[in-house]
Amino acid sequence: MSESNTDQAKNRTEEAEFPISLEQGIEQLVKQAEIDRLAEETGALLRHRGIKTTRGLLMLVLGYGVLDYSLRMLGIWATVLQITNISKTALLRRLQKCTGWLGKLIVIAMEQQKVYLPKGVSVRIKLLDATVVCQPGSKGTDWRLHFGFDVPAGCMDQIEVTNGKGAELARRFQCQPGEIWIGDRAYAIARSLAHFVFSGAWLVIRTGWNRISWEKANGTPFDIIDWLKKTHLRPADPGLETQVWISSAQGRFSLRLIAKAIPGEAAERARRHCRREAKKNHHTPDERSLLTAGFILLLTNLPASHYPLQCVLDLYRFRWQVELAFKRLKSLIHLDHLRAKDAELAQVYLSSKILGIILMERIQLMLIARYPQAFNSQERPISLWRLNALLWDDLRRLVRGAVTLQKIRAVFPDLLKYLSDEPRTRVQQLAHARCLFGCLCAG
């Protein structure tokens, strides 16, 4: 075969990997037989009354989350496309039964997603963080989404959905030897640090002065405040580090404690924030908190021979990427626009969003694999914001399908149960006007 023919065959193979329809994209994530089996095992589709196939049920779920439809609009859309023609109450009950099914689909889909991760990356850099999602009218935290973010791939690596009481714990994430995990102060507790250390993974975690019981090598307490006062670090200085020991239920281990003074304006902003929080909680700000507000304090088990102090500080700067990812998911995909108050329905809504995000990120990973130079360009890098906006818009188009006037006219009588308001005491003014003018014209 000639070289040109070989290139053409390669291009056809690569193009075949890209899903050209929603069904093909879902089939690439999870095989149809697996979807059917899981739907039966989890009780998502035991009775086929109204919804005859798992594909129809999956379309309903994606319509609810990806298209952000209310239950009434979801029913209208499903009736027009002849997915199902059931009442709003029946639709609600069907969706409520999909929680476990969607959870299993997400786990399988994310596991298969690893096949498309960028190749040739010797060290995996992972970020861990959580974001809050609240129900309409809520004054507290209702749901918390715990994310693991793969930096080279620029996409989710792991995810767990918990209620508002679900704490940010490292044990929610599966870590492998050789991976570098980067997190904020929420994970600076002994059992979370031990999770990484005894799993063989590397960590770079920001900490505070009172998050951990610090120890010296001989087991005596280590006074981090006294150490910071003696260092006399200035923002222009490269930083300082020392070895500290931490005791946990899994055993005792040592970490490098790194301190870097931040510029004066940033330090003052941090201290003002500390004073505001103290005032909000009706207590006097601790002088030790005001002192440490002027420093970045990091814990790491990376070897100093390969990862000197400045390299660890540079690695921690990658943590901002997970914040940008949250901003993309909330601004472009409306992950925080939770329209449900029922707990089961809220989980279905969030899980549907997550499954749609996985479908979108699958295409993103394919594009990275096919056009690595475009994504690795230092001069004109690709904006994930604009790319995600483009891919999510196309996914919504695929899910929405072709809703035409002809289809609406064909099923309009079936749409009345969704289009009509609930029985009301006060007569709708527009309906009253139509009746009034009708009587006048008849007279």
N, C-alpha and C positions, 0 to 999 in steps of 0.2 A: 504493500500500500504506500502511495506517495506521501510526502510530508504534509502537503496541503490537505489531502484526504484524511490523514490522521488528525490534524487540527480541527477539521470540520466535525469528525466523529466525536472528538473530545468536547467541542462546544455543544453538540447536541446532547451529550450525556449530562453536561453541567446544567443546561437549560431544563432538562427533564427533572432535575432535583427540585426546581422551584415550583411550588404548587400554583396551578392556574385556576383553581376553584377552591371554595371553602371546604368542600368534601375531600379534595385531595390533600389540603393542608391538614385537616383533622386525621385523615388516614395516615399521613406521615408521622403524626404525633403518637397516636394509639390505634392499633389495628381494630377493625370493626368487630371481630370476634371477641376481643378483649373488652370492648365497650359493652357489648351485649351481656357478657358473663358478669362483669362488675355491676351492671344495672340490676341484674337479677339477684346477685348476692347481697347487695346493699338495700334492696327493697325499693329502688328508685322507679322500677317499671315492672311490677308484678302483674298488674291488670292492664291490658292493652285497650281498655275502653276509652275512646276519645283520642288517645295518642297510641298509635299502633306500632311505632318503631322507636328504637333508641336514637336514631338520627333525628327524628322529629322532636324528641325530648331535648336532645342536645341543642337543636336550633332554638327551641324555646328558651333554654337557659342562656344561650349566647345573646338572644334578642333582649332578654331582661337586663343583662349586665353590659354588654358591648354597645347596644343601641340606647341604653339608659331609658327604656320605656317603662311607664307605669303599667300596672296590671291591666287597666282598661286598654291602653294603647297596644300593649303586648297581645291582648286578645284580638283586637282589630287586625293587627299585622298578621297574626297567625291564621286568622280566618281568611283574609284576602289571599294569602299564599297557600291556603288549604293544608296547613300543617296540622291544625286541629280546629274544632268548633265546639268548645266547651264553655261553661259559665265562668265568671270571674272567681267564684268561690272554689270551683273545681281546679282552676288554674293555680290558685294560691296553694291548695293542698298538694298538687303535683310538684310544684316547685319546692315546697317544704321538705319533701322526701328525697331531694337530690343532694343533700348536704354531704353525706358519706360517699356517695358515688363520685361527686366532683372532687372531693379530697383525694380519692384514690387515683383518679385520672390525672390530677396535677402532679402527684408523686411520680407516676409512671412517665408522664410527659417530660418532667424536669430531669429524670434519670436519663432518658433517651436524648435529651438536649445536649448532654456532654459530648456526644459524637461530633457535634458541629463546633465545639470550642476551638479557638485558634491553635494550630499545631506549631511545634517548634518552640514553645514557651517553656524554658527550663524551670522557672519558679512561678508558682501561682500566687498572685496577690489577691486576697479576699478581704472584703469590708463587711462588717456586721453592725447593724443598727436596727432601730424600730421606729415606726411612725404611727400616729394615732388617727383613728377614724371615729367620728361621732355621729350618732343618730340625729335626725331633725329635732331641734328644740332642746337637745341635751346640754347640760351644764358641766358634764364631767367626761371622762374617758370611757367609751363604750367598747371599742375594739382596738386591738393593737396588732399591727402587722410586723413580724420580725423577718428582716431581709438579710440574706447573704448575697453579696454583690461581687462578681468577678470583674476585676479591673481591666485585664487585657481584652476580654470579650465585650465589656461595657453593658452587661445585662445581669439579670437575677441569676443567682446560683442555687439558692435555697430560700424557702419561705415557710412561715408558720403563722396561722391566724389564731389569736387568742382573744378572750374577753379583756375588759379593761384592767383586770387584776393580774393578767399574765405578765410577770416581771421579765426584764431584759436579762436573760441568762445565756451564758455561752453554751451550755449543754443542749440548747435547742438546735445547734449547728453541728453537722458531721464534719470533722476536720481530719485531714490526712497528713502523714509525715512529709515534711518539706514545704508545706503551704505556709504563707505568711498571712496572719490574720490581724487586721487593724481595727481598733474600736475606741469608743470614747469612755468617759468616766463610769458609765453605767455598768461596765463589765470589769471594773477594777475592784473585784472582791475575790477572796482567796479561792473559793470553789470554782469560779469561772476561770481564773488564771490557771488553776490546777488542771482543768479540763483540757486546755491547750498543751500544757507542758507534758502531761502524762499520755497524751495522744501522739506525741512526737512532732507536733506542729510548732511553728515559730509564732511569736506574738509581738505586737507593738500596741500597747494600751495606754491611754492617758489616765492619769490618776490624780487624786487629791491628797491632802496631808492626813486626813482622818478616815480614809477608805479602808485601810488595812492595818493590821498589827505588825509593825515593822520589827525585824530582828537583825542582829549582827550574826556573824558566823558562829560565835560561841553561844548563841541563844539569848543574849541579853538584849533588852529593847534598844531599838535604833530611833534616835530623836531626829526626825526629818526637819523640824523647824530649826533646831540648833544647827544642823548641817547647812541649811540654806543661809542662816545668818552669818555663819563663819566663812562661807564662800565669797560673799560680797560680789556676786555676779552682776555684770552690767549688760545691757542689750548688745553692746558691741562685742562682748566676749563670745567665744565659740560655744560655751556651755561646759558643763561638768558632769561627771558620772561617778557612781560608787556601786558597790555590790551590796544587796540586801537579801535577807532570807525571809521566807513566808511559810507559815505552817498551815496545813489544810488536812481535811479528813483523808485525803489520798496520800499524804506524805509531805515532807518538808522539801522545799526547793529554793534555789537562788535565782535572782533576776538582776539585771542591770537597771539601776535607777538613774535616769538622765534628767538634768535640769537645764533649762535655757531661759534666760530673762527675756521678756517681750518688751517692745518699745514703750516709752512712757505714756503716749496717748492711749494705746491699746490696754496697758495696765490700768490706767485710770478709768477707762470704760468698764473694765472687769470689776473694779472695786466699787464703782457706782451701782453696777448690777447687784453686787453682793449686799450693799447697803439697802437697796430697794427690796430685795428678797427678805432681808432681816426685818425691815419695817413692816412688810406685808404680814409676816408671821409674828409680829409684836415682840421682838426681842432685839437685844443689842448685837451688832455684828461682831463676830469673833476676830480678834486681832490676828490670829493665825490664818484665818481665811483671807483677810485683807492682804497679808504678806504673800501668801501663795498665789493670789490672783495675779501677781506680777510675773509668774513663771509658767512655762510649759513643763509639766512633769510627766515623763514617759517611763513605762516599764517594758522591758524586752528581754528575751532569752536568746536573741540573735548573737552569734559569736563576734566579739569585737575585732577579731583578726580580719574578718571578711566584711563586717558591717560596722564601721567606725561611727562615732557619735553623730557627725553631720549626716551620714547616710541614713541613720535611723530617723532623724528629724525630717529628712526629705521624704522618707517612706510614709511618715504620719500625715504629710500634706495630702496624700492620695485620699484620705478619709473624706475629704470634701466631695469626692465624686458620688458617694452614696447620698449626700444631701441634694446634689443636683439631680440624681435619679428620682428621689422622692418628689422633687419639684416638677420633673417631667411627668411623672405618673399622676400627680394631682392636677396639674394645669392642663395637660393635653388629653389625658385619659379619664380625668375626673374620678380618680380612685376614691376621693374623700366625699363624693356626692352621694352619700348613703341615703337612699330614699325609704328604707324599710325600718320599722320599729320592732317587728317580730324577730326574735333571735335566730330562728332557723332560716327565715327569709333573708335576713341580713347576711348570714354566712353564704347563702347561695349567690347573692348579689356580688359579694367580694370574691368568691371563688370563680364566678363567671368572668369577672374582670381579669383575674389572675390568669385564667386559661386563655383569654384573648391576648393578654400580654405575652404569654409563652408563644402563641402562634405568630405574633408580630416579631418577637425577638428571634424566632427561628429563621425568618427571612433576613433579619439583620446579620445573624451569624453567617448565613450563606453568602451575603454580600461581602462581609469582611474576608471570608475565605477566597472569594473570587477576585476581589479588588483590594488586596492588602496594601498596595502602595498608596491608594487614595486615603485609606484610614490611618496609615502611619506617617503621612506627610506632616512635617514640622512647620512648613510655611503656610499651607492652606489645608488644615485638617477638616475632616467632615464633621458637621455639627450634628450630634445625636438628637438634639432638640428638633431640628428640621426634618431629619430622617424619620424619627418616631412619629412626627405629625403626619408625614406622607404615608407611612406604612399603616398607621392606625386608621386614617381616613379610608384607605383602600380596604382594610379589614371590615370596617363598618359597611362599606358598599357591598362586599361579598355576603355579609350576614343579612343585610337588609333585603337583598334580592330585587326583583323587578316588581314593584307595586305600581300597576298601571290603572288607568281609568276604566278600561274594559273589565279588569278583574274586580274592581270595586263595585261596578254596576252589577256584575254577575252574582255577587254575594251580598248585596246591600241589605236585603231583608234580615240576613243572619247577623248583620252588624248592629242592628237596633238595640240589642241588649247591652252593648258596650257604649254606643253613641248616646243613648238616652240617659238623662239624669235619674237619680234615685227619686222615689216619691217625696214630694216636698209640700210643706204647709203653705208657703207663699208661692203664688202662681208666678211663673216666669213672665216677665214683662213682654218679651218679644213674642212668645207664644200667645199671650193674651191679645197683643196687637194684631197678630195674624187672624185670630178668630174674630175679632171686632171688625176688621176691614172686610173679612169674608162675609159677615152678616150684612154689613152696609152695602156691599156690592150685590148680594143676593136680593136685598130689599129694593 
